Amino acid sequence: MTDTGPSPFEISGKGWSISFQRRVTDPGGKDRSPNRGALPCQVLESRPAELSVIVPLPEGEEIWIAAMLEPDFTLRGTTVDGDALVVTELSAVAGGDRLLGLDAVSAQGGIRAIDRNSVSVAGAPADLARQSLMIELAGAGERESMCLHVILATPELYAATTGRSPPAASLPEHSFAGWRLP
């Protein structure tokens, strides 16, 4: 198995890096952040210009994908059913590098969060042959393009496949609510 690199929380190549961020739906959570940080990921297979990656998706959580790109890269994402992922530019710096977020599925029924209701989640070893998401990074000029086949999996399957412990599921009340400074 190929490792993700120096960090189990990102995948990167020349001119790009991607991480999978977890979020908890909290309809009544006034002033509470739904974000819970990065999920671990593991490269299962590496071929020229293609990577297959497994990411745990705990019950009750959503993900959004953070992509840091140099100026000469474009990005698009789809579900296995061909529905587009919504791409939003979150930040840009003077040199042209951009932080993009893929945070929803655009389907016939409207815009939905990336969760167990909008994408397939692998629950058994046989399911590892099916991707949940595909992210295409297109490099201009001599930049190498990359296709990421993302397999969202139950935490149990992630642990059995990678040998790594997945994070425990997070609940809305686990968020940092802040403390008043003296």
N, C-alpha and C positions, 0 to 999 in steps of 0.2 A: 504494500500500500504506500502510495506517495503521501508525504505529509504536506500540510498547508504552508509550511515555511516556519519562520521564527515564532509565529503566534498561532495558536489554534483558533483564533477569533477572526482571522481574515485570510483572504486568498489574494495574491497579487502577482502582477507581471510587470514588464517594463512599460511604464506609463499609466498603470491603473492599479487600483486595489478595491476589493469588495468585502463588506462584512454584512452579517445578517443580524438585524436588531430586533429585540423582542419588545412587545407592547401588550399591555393588559387592558381589555375593555372595562371601563369603569363609568357606567352611565351616571352615577350619582356622585362622582368624585370631584367635587369643586376644589380647585386649586391643588389637585394631586396630579403629578405627572404619570401618564400611562407607560412611559418608557422604562425599561428594565435593563438596558445594556445589551451587549453583544451575545449572541449564541455561538457556541463552538461549531466548527465545521471541519470536515475531513475529506480530502481528495480520495476517492475510491479508485479512479482510473484516470490516467493521463495519456493522451495521444497528441500528436502535433496539432496545435490550434484547437484542442478540445479537452475539457476537464469534466469529469463526473464528480459531484460533490454531495455529501450527505450532511443534512442539518436537522437537529432535533426540533420538533414543534410540540411543546407541552400543551396538554388539554387546556382550553380556555384562553389561549394566547394567540396573538397575531404577530406577523413579522412585517418589517419593512427592510428594504435592502439599501444600504448606503454604498455609493460608488464614487470614488475619487478618481477623476480622469484628467490626464494632461490634455492640452488644447486640441490635439489632432486625433482624438478618439470620439466616436459616437456610440450610443448605447440604446438598445431596445430589449424588451422582455415580453415573453408570452407564457401562457399556461400551456399544459399539454393539450388542452382543447382548442388552442389557438386564440384565446382571448388575450387582449393586450394588457400589459402592466402599465399603470399610469406612472410616467416619469416626470419629476419636478426638479428644477434646478434650485437647490437650497442655498448655495453660496458660490461665489467666484472670487478668485484673487487676481491681482494685477498681472501676473504672468500668464493668465489664461486657464490655469487649473480650475476645475469645477467639482463641487460636491453635488451629486445627484441623488435623489431618493426615489425608489420604486416602492410605492406604498399602498397600491390598491389594484384591483382587477377591474377592467372595463369590459363588461359583458352586456348581453342584450337586456338583462334585468336591471342594468344601471351599474354604478360604481360600488364595489364591495371591498372590504378589507381582505388582505391575504391571510386566510385562516383555514381551518378544517372544513368550512362550509363553501369555500370558493376554489380550493385546489385539492388534488389528491394527496393523501398522506400514506406513505408506506407503513404497513403494520406487520408484515411477514417477510422473510428473506426473498420469497419469490417476487415480491413487489419492488425490489431494488432495481429490477430491469426497467421500471417505468419512471420517467422523470416527472416531477411536479411542475417545474418552471424551466424555461430556457432563457438565458441572458446572452445576447450577442454584443460583443465589443468589436467595433470596426475601427481599425487603425488606418489613417491616411498615409500615403506615401509608402515608406519602407516599414512602417509600424506593423507588427504582426497582429492580425485579428484573432479573436478568441471566442469560443462558444462554450458557455458553462451550462451543463446539464445538472440542475439542482433537484435532488431527491429530498423532499421533506419527509421525515420519518417520526414515528412515535419515539419517545425517549428510550423505551425498552429495546427497540430495534437498533437505534443509534448505538446504545451501549454494547449490545451483542455484536454488532458489526465492527465497531472501532476499538472496543476495549476501554473506552473512556467513559467516565461517569457524566451523564447529562445533567444540566441544572434542574433543580426541583421546580415544579410549577409555581408560578407567582400569582398571588391573589391581589385584588385591588387594594386591600388594606395593608399590603406590604410596601406600599410606596412611601417615599420620604415625604412627610408632610411639612417638614421644616420646623425650626425652633426659633423663637424670638431671641435676638441678640440682646445682651444686657445694655 
